[in-house]
Amino acid sequence: MVAMLWADRLSRIPIPKEQIVEGVARAIYSTHRRPPAPKWEQTSDDRRDWVRAQAREVLTYLCGLGSPSG
């Protein structure tokens, strides 16, 4: 079995990239959210944009990883 690069794996996901970014951003926000902080849907546009930027960097990092075999 040949190992796939992360960029190839991500390109095979059958949803738009921005939808992936949104899902990763929600996961990042939810991981660090503590009440009484607002839920994702109620938080400010600026805060959501900040977390989306973090999610994009996660995907950029994953796509930049080299071959798993070395």
Buried (B, 14 or more C-beta within 10 A) or exposed (E): EEEEBBBEEBEEEEEEEEEBBBEBBBEBBEEEBEEEEEEBEEBEEEEBEBBBEEBBEBBEEBBEEEEEEE
